[in-house]
Amino acid sequence: MRRFLFLLFFLCAATFASAAEVASVPREIRAVWLTTISGLDWPSRPATDAASAKRQQRELCRMLDQLQTIGINVVLFQTRLRATTAYPSALEPYDGVFAGAPGRTPPYDPLRFALDECHKRGMELHAWVVAFPIGKDGAMKRLGNRGLAKMRPELCRRAGEEWYMNPALPAIADYLAKLCREIVENYEVDGIHLDYIRYPEHTIPFRDDADFRRLAPAGLSKSAWRKQNVDRCVKAVADAVKGVRPWVKLSCSPVGKYADLPRASSFGWNARDAVSQDAQAWLAKGWMDWLFPMMYFDGRHFYPFLADWKENEGPGRVIPGLGIYFLSPSEKNWDLHVVTRQMSVSRMMGLGGHAFFRTRFLLNDVKGLFSWLRTDFYSQPALVPPISPVASDTSAAPAAPELRVEREGKTLHFSWNAITATTPVHYRLYRLDAGRDAVVVADHLTDTSFSLTPALPSLLHSTYVLTAVDAYGRESL
């Protein structure tokens, strides 16, 4: 038996490994919000011709390369900005940030490019869709007849200098569902991430008393009616997205405090009661797979509410959104330990991971956060955890592929049989080093062959394991 195991190790055979060894790779969501509105994270300059388009693309690739070095595995890419888009939409115009003017078409498709580049690096891309706000009055005027307030004035309402879609109207749910369906029909995004899927805060003069009198069922309070309106939009988007690709992950970014707690007040600013976001119910009902609550605060405003999110996580996952921009001296000038403590406690409590708002502050290594993640907290890579299949999908995890390994000089050539499943399948290659955890060598492989020249000659004699991963994230072992 020992002789056989030695031969197995020497020949780099890759079909024998325990589930425990492969499962030793941590499953944790490590996400960033990549903001495109006003080019806050990207792009820094518009693209008006082939040369400037290449420059814009190189800028994004450099950012993704840096994110890859610290193990970021989910990019929340702002795709619908303010009733404007980062892709050619049949419903709304391009945002001006990409080509320099509202409605102008850039020389390439930014969403397509970002999606492909994320997948090349083993990262998921979730299309970040800003729901109800559609822009300031000045932006609407610049868009002219292409702006939503002109194209669909019956859906929109002005509130001070801001324009919003009116959640009271059933047509809003249909419109948002159609918009998200357009994305998942044309792009193999890994998720749809809803932002501002909530009523405006009380400081914004959003007048809907007449709508309430006209549309609300008798006996229903205004707060309950507002929650029903937002619920209707969330469910419509979930039904539309899952109806096209059931494995696409649904998430949103609710206000960071769900509701007042028995021993902790939200001081009037919470998701459920202040802005009609019943996000914990959405998770419990399966309308959402993940929640990214915007927990941009600390101390008594953070930890009691973090525990509440965890206690009500239900079948989904909660990933606290961390306000790392507060590390900046121009913001609140937090010490680094404020964020490192929040991350450590979140992991200790078993939350689903972390999300950073926003990308530029992370890449600028404000207060050394990027360096700390690279050398310490994220020094080992993590995989995105699976989600539960929709109820109608009763299939099992995919079968394990049969791996063949050939050595040619300093290069290993891997080949395997294609696996058929009810969803798209990709392949993940692990290396099992003696006395160490499994290491992911390559992910999101879609062909049935792969070649590798290890950095160290000794790795030519490691044991390699290949698994098949379905679109829900379920893995063969």
C-alpha positions in Angstrom: 0.0 0.0 0.0 2.8 2.4 0.9 4.5 1.6 -2.4 1.3 2.4 -4.3 0.9 5.7 -2.5 4.4 6.7 -3.3 3.9 5.9 -6.9 0.6 7.9 -6.9 2.5 10.9 -5.5 5.4 10.6 -7.9 3.2 10.3 -11.0 1.1 13.3 -10.1 -2.0 11.3 -10.2 -5.0 13.4 -9.3 -8.1 11.3 -8.7 -7.6 10.2 -5.1 -8.1 12.7 -2.3 -10.3 12.9 0.7 -13.2 15.3 0.8 -11.7 16.8 4.0 -8.5 17.7 2.2 -10.3 19.7 -0.5 -12.8 21.1 1.9 -9.9 22.6 3.9 -9.9 25.6 1.5 -12.0 28.3 3.2 -15.3 29.3 1.8 -15.8 33.1 2.4 -17.1 36.0 0.3 -14.5 38.7 -0.1 -16.3 41.4 -2.1 -15.7 45.0 -3.2 -18.1 47.6 -4.5 -16.6 48.9 -7.8 -18.3 52.3 -8.3 -18.6 53.7 -11.8 -20.9 56.7 -11.1 -18.8 59.8 -11.7 -15.8 57.5 -12.2 -15.4 57.3 -8.4 -13.5 54.0 -8.7 -13.4 53.6 -12.5 -13.0 54.9 -15.2 -10.9 57.9 -14.5 -11.2 59.2 -18.1 -13.7 58.7 -20.9 -13.1 56.5 -24.0 -13.9 58.2 -27.3 -11.7 56.1 -29.6 -9.7 52.9 -29.8 -6.7 54.3 -28.0 -8.6 55.8 -25.1 -10.7 52.6 -24.9 -7.5 50.5 -24.5 -6.4 52.9 -21.8 -9.7 52.6 -20.0 -9.5 48.8 -20.2 -5.9 48.7 -18.9 -6.9 50.8 -15.9 -9.6 48.3 -15.0 -7.2 45.3 -15.5 -4.7 46.9 -13.2 -7.3 47.3 -10.6 -8.5 43.7 -10.9 -4.9 42.4 -10.8 -4.4 44.2 -7.5 -7.7 42.9 -6.1 -6.6 39.4 -7.2 -3.4 39.6 -5.1 -5.5 39.9 -1.9 -8.0 37.2 -2.8 -11.0 39.3 -3.7 -13.5 36.8 -5.2 -16.6 38.9 -5.8 -16.8 42.3 -7.6 -20.0 44.2 -7.3 -19.8 46.1 -10.5 -22.0 49.2 -10.8 -24.0 48.4 -14.0 -27.1 50.6 -13.7 -26.0 53.9 -12.3 -28.9 56.4 -12.3 -31.3 55.2 -15.0 -28.2 54.9 -17.1 -26.1 51.8 -17.8 -22.7 50.3 -18.3 -23.9 48.2 -21.3 -25.9 48.7 -24.4 -29.5 48.5 -23.1 -32.7 48.6 -25.0 -34.3 50.4 -22.0 -31.9 53.1 -20.9 -29.0 55.1 -22.3 -25.3 54.7 -21.6 -24.0 56.7 -18.6 -21.8 59.6 -19.7 -18.8 58.4 -17.6 -17.8 55.8 -20.2 -17.6 57.9 -23.4 -17.7 61.4 -22.0 -21.3 62.4 -22.7 -24.7 61.1 -21.5 -26.1 58.5 -23.9 -23.0 58.3 -26.0 -21.9 54.8 -26.9 -18.3 53.9 -25.9 -16.1 52.0 -28.3 -16.6 48.7 -26.4 -19.1 47.2 -23.9 -17.8 47.9 -20.4 -19.9 45.3 -18.7 -18.8 42.6 -21.1 -15.2 43.5 -20.7 -15.4 43.7 -16.9 -17.2 40.3 -16.8 -14.6 38.6 -18.9 -11.7 40.0 -17.0 -13.2 39.1 -13.6 -13.8 35.5 -14.8 -10.2 35.3 -16.1 -9.0 36.0 -12.6 -11.4 33.6 -10.9 -13.6 36.3 -9.6 -17.4 36.5 -9.7 -19.0 39.6 -11.2 -22.4 40.7 -9.8 -24.2 43.4 -11.7 -24.9 46.2 -9.2 -28.2 47.8 -10.1 -29.3 51.1 -8.4 -33.1 50.7 -8.2 -35.2 53.7 -7.3 -33.0 56.9 -7.6 -32.6 58.0 -11.2 -30.6 61.2 -10.8 -30.5 64.8 -10.0 -32.5 67.4 -11.9 -29.4 68.6 -13.8 -28.6 65.1 -14.9 -32.1 64.6 -16.2 -31.9 67.8 -18.2 -28.6 66.7 -19.8 -30.1 63.4 -20.8 -33.1 65.2 -22.4 -35.5 62.9 -24.2 -33.3 59.9 -23.4 -33.8 60.3 -19.6 -36.3 58.1 -17.8 -38.2 61.1 -16.6 -38.9 62.0 -20.2 -39.3 58.5 -21.6 -41.5 57.2 -18.8 -42.7 60.2 -16.9 -45.6 58.2 -15.4 -43.0 56.1 -13.4 -41.1 59.0 -12.0 -41.4 61.5 -9.2 -39.4 64.6 -8.4 -38.3 65.1 -4.8 -36.5 68.3 -4.3 -33.6 68.2 -6.8 -33.7 64.4 -7.1 -35.8 62.2 -9.3 -37.0 58.7 -8.2 -38.9 55.9 -9.6 -42.2 55.7 -7.6 -42.4 52.3 -5.8 -46.1 52.7 -5.2 -46.8 51.9 -8.9 -47.0 48.2 -9.8 -45.4 49.2 -13.1 -42.1 49.9 -11.3 -41.7 46.3 -10.3 -42.3 45.2 -13.9 -39.8 47.8 -15.1 -37.0 46.7 -12.7 -37.7 43.1 -13.4 -37.4 43.7 -17.2 -34.2 45.6 -16.7 -32.6 42.8 -14.6 -33.9 40.2 -17.0 -32.2 42.0 -19.8 -28.9 41.8 -18.0 -29.1 38.0 -17.2 -30.4 37.2 -20.7 -27.4 38.9 -22.4 -24.6 38.4 -19.9 -23.5 35.4 -17.8 -23.2 37.5 -14.7 -22.8 35.6 -11.4 -25.3 37.8 -9.5 -27.7 40.7 -9.5 -27.0 43.2 -6.7 -29.8 45.7 -5.9 -28.9 49.0 -4.3 -31.3 51.7 -3.1 -34.2 49.2 -3.2 -35.8 51.4 -0.5 -37.8 54.5 0.0 -35.9 57.8 0.4 -35.0 58.8 3.9 -37.2 61.3 5.7 -35.0 64.3 4.9 -35.9 64.0 1.2 -39.3 65.5 0.3 -40.8 62.4 -1.4 -44.6 63.1 -1.4 -46.7 60.0 -1.6 -49.7 60.7 0.6 -52.0 60.9 -2.5 -50.7 57.6 -3.7 -51.4 56.1 -0.4 -55.0 57.3 -0.3 -55.6 56.1 -3.9 -53.7 52.8 -3.9 -53.5 51.4 -0.4 -56.0 48.7 0.7 -58.4 49.8 3.4 -57.0 49.4 6.9 -53.4 49.1 5.9 -51.0 51.5 7.6 -48.7 53.7 5.4 -45.6 52.0 6.7 -47.0 48.5 5.9 -48.1 49.7 2.5 -44.6 51.1 1.7 -43.0 47.8 2.7 -45.5 45.9 0.5 -44.5 48.2 -2.4 -40.8 47.4 -2.0 -41.5 43.7 -1.4 -43.3 43.6 -4.7 -40.3 45.0 -6.6 -37.9 42.6 -4.9 -40.0 39.6 -5.7 -40.5 40.7 -9.3 -36.8 40.9 -9.8 -36.1 37.6 -8.1 -38.8 35.8 -10.2 -37.4 37.4 -13.4 -33.8 36.6 -12.7 -34.3 33.1 -11.4 -36.7 32.4 -14.3 -33.9 33.0 -16.8 -30.9 31.6 -14.8 -31.9 30.0 -11.5 -28.3 30.0 -10.3 -27.7 33.7 -10.5 -27.3 35.0 -7.0 -29.7 37.7 -5.8 -28.4 40.2 -3.2 -29.0 43.7 -2.0 -27.4 46.3 0.3 -29.9 47.2 3.0 -29.3 49.9 5.6 -26.9 48.5 8.1 -29.3 48.3 11.1 -32.3 46.2 10.3 -34.5 47.5 13.2 -34.3 48.7 16.7 -33.2 46.0 19.1 -34.3 45.5 22.7 -31.0 46.9 24.0 -29.8 48.9 21.1 -31.5 51.8 19.3 -31.0 52.5 15.7 -31.8 56.2 16.5 -34.3 56.4 13.7 -32.1 55.1 10.9 -32.8 51.4 10.1 -33.8 49.3 7.1 -37.2 48.0 8.1 -38.9 51.0 9.7 -37.2 54.1 8.2 -36.9 53.1 4.5 -39.3 50.1 4.2 -36.6 47.4 3.5 -37.7 44.2 5.1 -34.4 42.6 4.1 -34.4 39.8 6.7 -37.8 38.7 5.4 -36.5 38.7 1.9 -33.7 36.3 2.9 -36.1 34.1 4.8 -38.4 33.8 1.8 -35.6 33.0 -0.6 -36.0 36.2 -2.6 -32.4 37.0 -1.7 -29.4 34.6 -1.5 -27.1 37.1 0.2 -27.4 40.4 2.0 -24.6 43.1 2.2 -25.9 45.4 4.9 -24.1 48.8 4.8 -22.6 48.8 8.3 -20.7 52.0 7.9 -20.2 52.7 11.6 -18.6 51.2 14.7 -19.0 50.4 18.4 -22.5 50.2 19.7 -23.8 51.1 16.3 -22.0 48.1 14.7 -21.7 45.1 17.0 -25.2 44.6 18.4 -26.6 44.9 14.8 -24.0 42.6 13.4 -25.2 40.0 15.9 -28.8 40.6 14.9 -28.0 40.0 11.2 -26.3 36.8 12.1 -29.1 35.5 14.3 -31.6 36.1 11.5 -29.4 34.9 8.6 -31.8 32.0 7.8 -31.0 30.0 4.7 -29.0 32.7 3.0 -25.7 34.5 3.9 -25.1 37.9 5.4 -21.9 39.7 4.4 -21.3 42.9 6.4 -20.4 45.9 4.2 -17.6 47.8 5.8 -17.1 51.5 5.4 -13.4 51.5 4.8 -13.6 55.1 3.4 -13.8 56.2 7.0 -10.1 55.3 7.3 -9.4 58.3 5.1 -8.2 61.4 6.9 -10.7 63.4 4.8 -13.5 61.3 6.2 -13.5 60.1 9.9 -9.8 59.2 10.0 -10.5 55.8 11.7 -7.5 53.8 12.9 -6.9 50.6 11.0 -7.8 48.5 14.1 -11.4 49.7 13.8 -11.8 47.7 10.5 -9.5 44.8 11.5 -11.5 44.3 14.7 -14.8 44.4 12.7 -13.5 41.8 10.3 -12.1 39.5 13.0 -15.4 39.6 15.0 -17.4 39.0 11.8 -15.4 35.9 10.9 -15.5 34.6 14.5 -19.3 34.9 14.5 -19.5 33.0 11.3 -20.8 35.7 9.0 -20.5 35.0 5.3 -17.5 37.2 4.6 -16.8 40.9 4.1 -17.5 43.6 1.5 -15.5 46.8 1.2 -16.9 50.2 0.2 -15.2 51.2 -1.9 -12.6 49.8 -4.2 -10.4 53.0 -4.5 -9.9 53.3 -0.8 -8.8 49.6 -0.7 -6.4 49.9 -3.6 -4.9 53.1 -2.2 -3.9 51.1 0.9 -5.4 53.7 3.2 -4.0 53.1 6.7 -2.3 49.9 5.4 -5.5 47.9 5.0 -4.6 46.4 1.6 -1.1 45.4 3.0 -2.7 43.8 6.1 -5.1 41.8 4.0 -2.4 40.6 1.6 0.1 39.5 4.3 -2.3 38.5 7.1 -6.1 38.3 7.0 -6.4 37.2 3.4 -3.0 35.6 3.0 -4.8 32.3 2.0 -7.3 32.4 -0.8 -11.0 31.6 -0.3 -13.7 30.2 -2.5 -17.2 31.6 -2.9 -19.6 29.4 -0.9 -22.4 27.7 -2.8 -26.0 28.7 -2.8 -29.1 26.5 -2.5 -30.7 25.4 -5.7 -34.2 26.7 -6.5 -36.9 24.4 -5.3 -37.7 23.1 -8.8 -34.1 21.9 -9.2 -33.8 18.5 -7.5 -30.5 17.6 -9.1 -27.4 16.5 -7.2 -23.9 18.0 -7.3 -22.0 17.2 -10.5 -20.1 13.9 -10.9 -16.3 13.9 -10.5 -14.3 14.2 -13.7 -11.6 11.6 -14.4 -8.3 13.4 -14.5 -5.3 12.4 -16.7 -1.9 13.9 -16.1 1.2 13.9 -18.4 4.5 15.4 -17.7 6.6 17.0 -20.4 9.8 18.4 -19.1 8.9 21.1 -16.5 5.3 21.2 -17.7 2.2 19.2 -16.5 -0.6 18.6 -19.0 -4.0 17.9 -17.5 -7.0 16.5 -19.4 -10.3 15.2 -18.3 -13.8 14.1 -19.5 -16.5 16.7 -19.8 -19.2 16.6 -17.1 -22.8 17.1 -18.0 -25.2 18.7 -15.4 -28.4 20.6 -15.3 -26.5 23.9 -15.0 -23.3 25.1 -16.7 -20.2 23.4 -15.2 -16.7 24.7 -14.7 -13.6 22.9 -13.3 -11.3 23.6 -10.3 -7.8 22.2 -10.0 -6.3 21.7 -6.6 -2.8 20.8 -5.5 -2.3 18.7 -2.3 1.0 19.5 -0.7 2.2 17.1 2.0 1.4 18.5 5.5 -0.5 21.5 4.1 -4.0 22.4 3.1 -5.2 22.1 -0.4 -4.2 25.0 -2.7 -6.4 26.1 -5.6 -4.2 26.1 -8.7 -6.8 27.1 -11.3 -10.5 27.9 -11.2 -13.3 28.6 -13.7 -11.7 26.3 -16.2 -14.2 25.7 -19.0 -12.2 23.5 -21.4 -11.3 19.9 -20.8 -7.5 20.5 -20.7 -5.0 22.7 -18.9 -1.3 23.0 -18.8 0.8 24.2 -15.9 4.5 24.9 -15.4 5.0 25.0 -11.6 7.1 27.7 -10.1 9.1 25.1 -8.1 10.4 21.8 -9.6 9.2 19.9 -6.5 5.6 20.8 -7.3 5.9 18.6 -10.4 5.6 15.7 -8.0 2.6 16.9 -6.0 -0.8 15.3 -6.0 -3.4 17.2 -8.1 -7.1 16.9 -7.8 -9.8 18.1 -10.2 -13.4 18.8 -9.3 -16.4 19.8 -11.3 -18.4 22.8 -10.0 -22.0 23.6 -11.1 -23.5 27.1 -11.4 -24.8 27.0 -7.8 -21.3 26.4 -6.6 -21.9 22.7 -5.7 -18.7 20.8 -6.1 -17.9 17.1 -6.9 -15.6 15.4 -4.5 
